[in-house]
Amino acid sequence: MFRRNREYIHPELDAILTASKKRREEWFNKLTISHRNLGVALQDILECVQRNKNTRFIFFIGMTGAGKTNLAENALADALADLWGDGAGAKKPFMYIPVETNNEHTFAWKNLFSDIMEQGSAVPAEFIREPSDSHGVIRYASNSRLTLGALRKAIKRMADQRALKVIIFDEAYYFLRLRFDNLDVMDTAKSFAEQIDVKLLFIGSYELLELSTLYATQIRRTEVVPFFRYDTKNKAEMKEFTIVVEKFASNWPCKSIPNFPAAVEELADASMGGVGQLSVILSNFLGYQLRSKAEVWTPIMFGRALKATALDEEMRDQIITGEAELRRKYSVKNYYCTNKGISAIGKKLAC
């Protein structure tokens, strides 16, 4: 039986343990666990958003279920608020926009711009009117004739008012076009970022690699922050992953706690080293335990918390292929980030 590590216990846990089953399950599903890879990614993103205007695009790429959305909604949001002051409501210098799919053959920018405008100013898109001057008479177009230009101008005014600096687009693979190529998508994004004077942070899985390197002008304005899963064959990384498992177990919202750290190898394999995927597995397990008589866990709950073998193998193949490409392009830093390069340039810079 596992005993909680006091160092990792969340301040809310005592109150949660006496809450309803539904409340406990919801709390655990939203539990944010800090860990090394998350901290590294967070610092890399913060460095990118503080760069000058030559950097317009930031791609945050990693396996599905790695914890990217959790980082964006929690740690990154807090860090950006600390970085640029405690702006609240309409004064926040950043926005988080979950990108939605559409049934069109090209990306629906009008829908996205409407979402940005509504979240940024609480003004529904249907209330926006595009003015035109006809011989000194100002006329306003009806909503049915609302153009992308009018929405951009409205967003520009909103962005200026709240000193907007970053727009975070989650599930950004929906930017990928269904036909032809993606040049038009990034051209529009580039124009939008420059007109509004913001940085665009795209969050998604390996599909985004296609958008990050389309042409030289875009690459010059792009930074990629890779978010790698923990390597289950690396002892040092498995040690970090074990700490993550212990943090989850220490905050298990039941009196009876399975000894998950003792099964860390099995959990690492099942989650493929992804903390987000680990959270899903443990949340599934918790659901079974809370619905059991007297909240008693059984070993069969572990297997039920995992995906079927065929689905697991398919997802595993996609992740291995995608991460290999991500590592090939972005895990190797330039020469001057190596110890030898730093030493060589340091001597010259200090002359």
C-alpha positions in Angstrom: 0.0 0.0 0.0 1.3 3.4 -0.9 1.8 6.2 1.7 1.5 9.8 0.5 4.7 11.8 0.3 3.9 15.0 2.2 6.3 17.0 0.0 4.0 16.4 -3.0 0.5 16.8 -1.4 -1.7 19.5 -2.9 -3.0 22.1 -0.3 -6.6 21.3 -1.4 -6.3 17.5 -0.8 -7.7 17.4 2.8 -10.8 19.2 1.7 -11.1 17.1 -1.5 -11.0 13.8 0.4 -14.3 14.6 2.1 -16.0 15.8 -1.1 -18.4 13.9 -3.3 -17.2 11.2 -5.7 -18.0 13.4 -8.6 -16.1 16.4 -7.1 -13.0 14.2 -6.4 -12.9 12.7 -9.9 -13.2 16.2 -11.4 -10.5 17.6 -9.2 -8.0 14.8 -10.1 -8.8 15.1 -13.8 -7.7 18.8 -13.6 -4.8 18.2 -11.3 -1.6 19.9 -12.6 1.6 18.1 -11.9 4.9 20.0 -12.3 7.8 18.1 -13.8 11.2 18.7 -15.4 10.2 18.5 -19.1 7.3 20.9 -18.5 9.6 23.4 -16.7 12.1 23.3 -19.6 9.4 23.8 -22.2 7.8 26.6 -20.2 11.1 28.5 -20.0 11.8 28.0 -23.7 8.3 29.4 -24.6 8.8 32.4 -22.3 12.1 33.2 -24.0 10.5 33.0 -27.4 7.6 35.3 -26.6 10.0 38.0 -25.3 12.0 38.1 -28.5 11.6 41.1 -30.9 9.1 41.4 -33.7 11.2 39.3 -36.1 9.8 36.3 -34.2 6.1 36.1 -35.0 5.4 32.3 -34.9 6.1 29.9 -32.0 5.2 26.2 -32.5 4.9 24.1 -29.4 5.0 20.5 -30.7 4.8 17.2 -28.9 3.0 13.9 -28.7 -0.7 13.9 -28.1 -1.3 13.4 -24.4 2.0 14.9 -23.4 0.4 17.7 -21.3 0.7 20.6 -23.8 -2.8 21.9 -23.3 -2.4 21.6 -19.5 0.7 23.7 -19.7 -1.0 26.4 -21.8 -4.0 26.7 -19.6 -2.2 26.7 -16.3 1.6 27.2 -16.0 2.0 29.3 -19.1 -1.0 31.5 -18.4 0.3 32.1 -14.9 3.8 32.8 -16.2 2.6 35.3 -18.9 0.5 37.1 -16.3 3.5 37.4 -14.0 5.7 38.5 -17.0 3.5 41.3 -18.1 1.7 42.3 -14.9 -1.5 41.1 -13.2 -3.8 42.1 -16.0 -7.3 40.8 -15.5 -10.3 40.3 -17.8 -10.1 42.6 -20.9 -6.6 43.7 -19.8 -4.8 40.4 -20.1 -1.9 40.6 -22.6 -2.6 37.1 -23.9 -5.5 35.0 -25.2 -6.1 31.3 -25.3 -8.1 30.2 -28.3 -9.1 26.5 -28.9 -9.2 26.1 -32.7 -12.3 24.4 -34.0 -12.7 22.2 -37.0 -14.9 23.1 -39.9 -16.4 21.3 -42.9 -14.8 23.5 -45.5 -12.0 22.8 -47.9 -10.0 25.8 -46.7 -9.5 27.1 -43.2 -12.4 29.2 -42.0 -10.5 32.4 -40.9 -13.8 34.3 -40.5 -14.9 31.9 -37.8 -11.5 32.1 -36.0 -11.4 35.9 -36.1 -15.0 36.0 -34.7 -13.9 33.7 -31.8 -10.9 36.0 -31.1 -13.0 39.1 -31.2 -15.7 37.7 -28.9 -13.3 36.3 -26.4 -11.1 39.5 -26.4 -13.9 42.1 -26.1 -17.1 40.1 -25.2 -18.6 41.6 -28.4 -20.4 39.1 -30.5 -19.3 39.2 -34.2 -22.9 39.9 -35.3 -22.7 43.3 -33.6 -19.6 44.4 -35.6 -20.4 46.6 -38.5 -18.0 47.6 -41.3 -18.1 51.3 -42.1 -17.7 52.7 -45.6 -17.7 56.4 -46.8 -19.9 57.1 -49.8 -19.6 60.8 -50.7 -19.3 61.9 -47.1 -22.1 59.6 -45.9 -20.9 56.8 -43.5 -22.7 53.6 -44.1 -22.4 50.3 -42.1 -22.6 46.9 -43.8 -25.0 44.3 -42.5 -23.5 41.3 -40.7 -24.0 39.1 -43.7 -21.5 41.2 -45.6 -19.0 41.4 -42.7 -15.5 40.9 -44.2 -12.3 39.6 -42.8 -10.9 43.1 -43.1 -13.6 44.4 -40.8 -12.9 41.7 -38.3 -9.2 42.4 -38.4 -9.7 46.1 -37.8 -12.0 45.3 -34.8 -9.4 42.8 -33.4 -6.7 45.4 -33.9 -8.6 48.0 -31.8 -9.2 45.3 -29.1 -5.6 44.3 -29.1 -4.4 47.9 -28.7 -6.8 48.5 -25.8 -5.6 45.4 -23.9 -1.9 45.6 -25.0 -2.3 42.1 -26.4 1.1 40.4 -27.0 0.4 36.7 -27.6 -2.5 34.6 -29.0 -2.3 31.0 -28.1 -3.9 28.6 -30.6 -4.6 25.1 -29.1 -5.4 22.1 -31.3 -3.6 24.0 -34.1 -3.6 21.1 -36.5 -7.0 22.4 -37.6 -5.1 25.1 -39.4 -3.9 22.4 -41.9 -5.9 22.7 -45.1 -7.8 19.8 -46.5 -6.7 20.5 -50.1 -3.7 21.9 -52.0 -0.9 23.2 -49.7 -0.7 25.3 -46.5 1.1 28.4 -47.9 -2.1 30.4 -47.9 -2.7 29.5 -44.3 0.7 30.8 -43.1 0.6 33.8 -45.4 -2.7 34.9 -43.8 -1.3 34.1 -40.3 1.8 36.2 -41.0 -0.2 39.1 -42.3 -2.6 38.9 -39.3 0.3 38.8 -36.8 2.0 41.8 -38.3 -1.2 43.9 -38.6 -2.3 43.1 -35.0 1.4 43.2 -33.8 1.2 40.0 -31.8 3.0 36.7 -31.6 1.1 33.6 -32.5 1.7 30.4 -30.4 0.5 27.2 -32.2 0.1 24.2 -30.0 -0.3 20.7 -31.4 1.1 17.3 -32.3 3.6 16.3 -35.0 1.3 17.4 -37.8 2.4 21.0 -37.1 5.9 20.2 -38.4 4.4 20.7 -41.9 3.4 24.2 -41.0 6.6 25.3 -39.3 9.0 25.1 -42.2 7.1 26.0 -45.4 9.4 28.7 -46.8 12.4 30.7 -45.8 10.7 34.0 -44.8 8.4 32.1 -42.5 11.3 30.1 -41.0 13.1 33.4 -40.2 10.1 34.4 -38.1 9.5 31.0 -36.5 10.7 29.3 -33.4 9.9 25.7 -32.5 9.7 24.5 -28.9 9.8 20.7 -28.9 8.0 18.9 -26.0 9.6 15.5 -25.7 8.1 12.6 -23.7 10.2 10.9 -21.1 12.5 8.3 -22.6 11.6 5.0 -20.9 15.0 3.5 -21.7 16.9 6.3 -20.0 17.6 5.9 -16.3 17.8 9.6 -15.5 14.5 10.3 -17.3 12.8 7.3 -15.7 13.8 8.8 -12.4 12.0 12.0 -13.3 9.0 10.0 -14.5 8.9 8.1 -11.2 8.6 11.4 -9.3 5.7 12.4 -11.5 3.9 9.1 -10.7 4.6 9.6 -7.0 3.1 13.1 -7.2 -0.1 11.7 -8.7 -0.3 8.9 -6.1 0.3 11.3 -3.3 -2.8 13.2 -4.4 -5.0 10.2 -5.0 -8.5 11.3 -3.8 -9.3 8.0 -2.0 -8.2 6.5 1.3 -7.0 3.3 -0.5 -4.1 4.2 -2.8 -2.6 1.6 -5.2 1.2 1.6 -5.1 1.6 3.2 -8.5 5.3 4.0 -8.0 6.0 0.2 -7.7 4.4 -0.2 -11.2 6.3 2.8 -12.8 7.8 0.7 -15.6 4.4 -0.6 -16.6 2.9 3.0 -16.4 5.8 4.4 -18.4 5.3 1.8 -21.1 1.5 2.3 -21.2 1.7 6.1 -21.3 4.8 6.0 -23.7 6.4 8.5 -21.3 3.8 11.1 -21.8 2.6 12.8 -18.5 -0.7 13.8 -20.1 -1.3 10.2 -21.2 -0.3 9.0 -17.7 -2.9 11.4 -16.2 -5.6 9.9 -18.5 -4.7 6.4 -17.5 -4.8 7.2 -13.8 -8.0 9.2 -14.1 -9.6 6.1 -15.8 -8.4 3.9 -12.9 -9.8 6.4 -10.4 -13.2 6.3 -12.1 -13.4 2.6 -11.7 -12.3 2.7 -8.1 -14.8 5.4 -7.2 -17.6 3.4 -8.7 -16.6 0.2 -6.9 -18.2 -0.9 -3.6 -16.5 0.8 -0.7 -14.1 2.4 -3.2 -11.9 -0.6 -3.2 -9.4 -0.9 -6.1 -8.7 -4.2 -7.9 -5.8 -5.2 -10.3 -8.2 -5.5 -13.2 -8.8 -1.8 -13.1 -5.3 -1.2 -14.4 -6.0 -3.1 -17.7 -9.4 -1.5 -18.1 -7.8 2.0 -17.8 -5.7 1.3 -20.9 -6.5 1.4 -24.6 -7.2 -1.8 -26.5 -4.0 -3.3 -27.9 -4.7 -2.5 -31.6 -5.5 1.2 -30.8 -2.5 1.4 -28.6 -0.1 0.0 -31.2 -1.5 2.4 -33.9 -1.0 5.4 -31.6 2.4 4.2 -30.6 3.6 3.9 -34.2 2.4 7.4 -35.0 4.2 8.9 -31.9 7.5 7.1 -32.6 7.5 8.3 -36.2 6.5 11.9 -35.3 8.9 12.2 -32.5 11.8 10.9 -34.6 11.1 13.7 -37.1 10.8 16.3 -34.3 14.1 15.2 -32.9 15.8 15.2 -36.3 14.9 18.8 -36.9 14.9 20.4 -33.5 16.7 18.4 -30.8 20.2 19.2 -32.0 21.2 22.8 -31.2 23.6 24.8 -33.3 27.3 24.6 -32.7 27.5 27.6 -30.5 25.1 26.0 -28.0 27.6 23.2 -27.4 30.3 23.4 -24.8 33.0 23.5 -27.4 31.2 26.3 -29.4 30.5 28.3 -26.2 34.1 28.1 -25.2 35.3 29.1 -28.7 33.0 32.1 -29.1 33.4 33.1 -25.5 37.1 33.7 -26.0 36.5 35.9 -29.0 33.7 37.9 -27.4 35.8 38.6 -24.4 38.8 40.0 -26.4 
